[in-house]
């Protein structure tokens, strides 16, 4: 009898522990204009002509990535280290 009670208790404990440990998923965003809507894009892998990599981010993360890239390009152009004619010297074409 004692064995049956102990074994039922031991079987019930893992069920309770796993029920509490399961995280609930966040509600899925379905509005395409929502900044938290996840967008996946395929981008070419550097050094490969055919390989692509799938990247998924929210719309706000894509906007931040684009803004950072544009700011970096603008900073290089304003620093005088990059010019359009390719001579390597600012103001000389």
C-alpha positions in Angstrom: 0.0 0.0 0.0 2.8 2.4 0.9 4.5 1.6 -2.4 1.4 2.5 -4.4 1.0 5.9 -2.6 4.6 6.8 -3.1 4.6 5.7 -6.8 1.5 7.8 -7.5 3.1 10.8 -5.9 6.3 10.4 -7.9 4.3 10.1 -11.1 2.3 13.2 -10.4 5.2 15.5 -9.6 6.8 15.5 -13.1 3.4 16.2 -14.7 3.0 19.3 -12.5 6.5 20.5 -13.1 6.3 20.2 -16.8 2.9 22.0 -16.9 4.4 25.0 -15.1 7.5 25.0 -17.3 5.8 25.3 -20.6 6.0 29.0 -21.8 3.0 30.5 -23.5 3.5 31.8 -27.0 3.0 35.5 -27.7 0.0 36.3 -29.7 0.7 36.2 -33.5 0.6 39.6 -35.1 -1.5 39.5 -38.3 -1.6 43.2 -39.2 1.0 43.8 -41.9 1.4 47.4 -40.9 2.2 46.6 -37.3 5.8 47.3 -36.4 5.9 43.9 -34.6 4.9 42.0 -37.7 7.6 39.5 -38.7 8.9 39.7 -42.2 11.3 37.2 -43.7 13.7 38.0 -46.6 16.3 36.1 -48.5 19.7 37.7 -48.8 22.7 36.6 -50.8 25.6 35.1 -48.8 28.8 37.1 -49.3 31.3 35.1 -51.5 28.6 32.9 -53.1 26.8 33.4 -56.4 23.9 31.0 -55.6 23.6 30.6 -51.8 21.0 32.6 -49.9 20.2 33.0 -46.2 16.7 33.5 -44.8 16.6 36.4 -42.3 13.4 37.1 -40.2 13.0 40.3 -38.3 10.1 42.6 -37.2 9.3 45.6 -39.4 10.8 47.9 -36.8 14.0 45.8 -36.8 14.2 46.0 -40.6 13.7 49.8 -40.4 16.5 50.2 -37.8 18.8 48.0 -39.9 18.1 50.1 -43.0 18.6 53.4 -41.1 21.9 52.2 -39.6 23.2 51.2 -43.1 22.2 54.6 -44.5 23.8 56.5 -41.7 27.0 54.5 -42.1 27.2 55.2 -45.8 26.5 58.8 -45.2 29.2 59.0 -42.6 31.7 57.5 -45.0 30.8 59.9 -47.8 31.0 62.9 -45.4 34.4 61.8 -44.0 36.1 62.4 -47.4 37.5 58.8 -47.6 35.2 57.8 -50.4 34.6 59.7 -53.6 32.7 58.9 -56.7 35.6 59.0 -59.2 37.7 56.4 -57.5 41.0 58.3 -57.3 41.2 57.8 -53.6 42.0 61.5 -53.0 39.2 63.9 -51.9 38.3 66.5 -54.5 40.5 65.0 -57.2 38.8 63.4 -60.2 
